Amino acid sequence: MKFSHETFPFACHLTGRCCVQNVIALSPFDIFRLAVHLNKSASQLFQEKILTYTINKADYWMEPIINTGLEMTCPFLLPKSMEEHVCEIYESRPLVCRLYPLKYNPEEDYYFRRLDAENRCSECFSLENENYSLKEFVEKSGLPELTEEYKLYREFLFDLVRSGFNIIDIKHKKPKQKLFFAIQAQLYETFPKEKNELTEYPWQENKKHIESMIEEFQNSN
């Protein structure tokens, strides 16, 4: 692990500012934990419009996000008082939320501070916390394990996009479009199922299943 700074004088004051006007992108691991926390299946989260998709313009992948609606406010942000808010899904909050106000570079395993995010939640930074360590924050937040998951996921997405499974390359190709959306559903909307006894997202199993879907498609075309 590498860090942009030694210190990180941050302590959350529950302002809720980070839960507004932010796109909360999700991995399949995030969706699995969120669904288990809410006692729903992954597919229900999409059917009930708790989650939706947006096009990531960096790679033209259809990325699942928490549906913040027109107000761009996270639906899981609940008011505790005029000054404080609580997160309904705090224990299972997505990686993006756990990282904030940090960013993570998976290629370099690098955690770095973001001035724009720190300015947004300026109340959470103070001289009283000047001896707080960035490394300690990362480790106590369980981020190393979660970013390892994220790296696996991003590497797989990179291979999918490079292989032509993105919004640009499937245009006007109906058979490939059908497979593209089947991959999306398999990756994000399958686990957990209702009354599923899995304790964690079956990453390797599902990855192999999607690779088999692609191989079967390529062999038939």
N, C-alpha and C positions, 0 to 999 in steps of 0.2 A: 504494500500500500504506500502511496505517496500523498503528501498533503501540501497545499499551497501556503499554509501558515502554521505556525506552532500553536498559537493561541486562538481561541474562539469564544469571546466573552458573551455567550448567548444563553438565555434562559427564557423559555416561552412564557408569555404573559397572557395567553388566551385572548388575544385581540380579535382573532378571526380574519385579519387582513389577508393572510396568505390563502384563505379559502374563497376569495372573491377575485374575479377577473384573472383566473389562472386555468389553463387547460391541464386536466389531471389524466395524463396518459397511463394506460394500464398494460401490464404484461398478463399472460395467462395465469401466472402464479398469483398476481394481485387479485385477479378475478376469482380464482379458486378460494382464496382466504376470505374475500369479501362475501362470497356466496355462503360459505360455511357460517360466517359470523351472523348473517342475516337469516339463516335457516332457509335458504332458497337454492334452487338449481341455477347453474350458470345461465341456461337458456331463459329462465324466468327474469333475470336481471335485464336482459335485452327486450323481452316481450313486454315487460312492465315499464320500459323506457327509463329505467334507472341508469342503464349504460346505453351508449350509442356509438356510432362510428364517425370518424372524420378522416379526411385524406391528409396524410402527412406529405407536405409539399417537398420535403427533402428527398424522399425516395419513392413517393407515389404509392405508398402502402396504405391500406385502410386500417387505421389505428383505433382500437377501442378506447373510449374515454368515459369518465363519469359525466352524465348528462346534467350540465349546470343551467340549462334553459336560457332564455333571453336575458335574464338578469346576471348571468355568469356567476352565480353564487352556488357553492356546493350544497346539494340537498341534505347533506349529513351535518351541516353546520347548525347547531342549535343554540339559541341565546340563553345564557345563564343569568346575565344582568345586562345593564346598558353598556358596561365596560368589558364584560367577559363572555366568552362563548365556549361551548364544548363540542367535541366531535363525537358523533353517534357511533362511528366505526373506528375510534382511536386505536383500539387494540389490534385491528386488522387493516389499518390504513395503508394505502399503496406506497410503493417505494418513493415515488415523487414527493409525497407528503412527508415521509420519514426523512428524506434528504434535506428538505427545505429548511433554511435558505442556502443550502449547498447545491452544487452540481457535481456530477460524476462523469468522468471520461473512462469508459470501459477498456479502450485500447491501451491506456497507460495505467489503469487501476489507480486513478488520480482523483482525489476529492479536493474541490476548491471552493473558496468563498466567492459569492456573487454580490457585488456592490448594489445592484438594482434591487435585489431581494432584501438585502440588509437595510436599505433605505425604507423599504415598504414596512418592515416590522422593526423600526428603529427603537421602539420601546423595549424590545427584547434584548437589546445590547446595552451594557452599562459597564462603567469602570469597576463596579463591585465584582464583576465576573471576569476581570482582566486576566486572571491566572487559569481560567478554564482552558483545557487542552483540546485542540481540534481532534487529535487522535482518540482521546478519551470519549469525546462526544460520539464519534463514528462507531467505536467499539461498543459503548453502552447502548446505542440505538439499534444494535444488531445489524448494522449496515453491511459489514463484510460478507456475511452469508447471503443476504438479499441481493447484493450487487453481483455475486457469483452466479446466482440464478439469472439475473438480468443479462450478464455476458453471454450465457448459453443461448438465451432467447434472441438477443441481437445478432449473434453470429448466424443463427438459423434464418432469421429474417433477411439478413444480407444475402445469403445463398438463394433464398426464394426470389428476392427482387432481382438479383443478378441473372437468375434463370428465366426471367421474363414474367414472373407472377407479380405484376403491379398494374395499376390502373391504366398506364400508358400502353403497355405492351399487350394487354388483353382487348384493347379497343377493336371493335369490329370482328372479333374472333369468338363467336358464340360458344363453341365447345370449351375453349380455354377460360372464358368468363365463368361458365358453369363450374369448372374445377376450382377456379380462384375463390369463388364464394363458398364452395364446399370446404376448401382448406381453411378459410376464415372461421366457418362454423365449427369445424373440427378442433381448431386451435384454441378458440376462445369460448365457445358456447357449449362444450360437451361435458366438461368436468368442473364442479361436481354435478352428478345427476341427482335426481330426487332420491332420498334415502340412501345416498351413497356412503359407503363405509370407509372410503379412502381418507387417510389422514393428511396426505399431501398430493399435490398435482403430479400425475404420472408422466413426467416430462419425456423420458427416453422412450417409453412405450408409445406415446402419442406422436412423437417426432418420427419414429419408425413407421407408424401408420400413415402419416402424411407423405412420407417419402415413397411408400408403396403406392399411394394414390397417384402420385406424379409419375412413377415408373410405369404403372398400368396405362395411364393416359398416353405416355410417350410411345409405348409399344403398340398401341392401337391406332396411332396416327402416323 
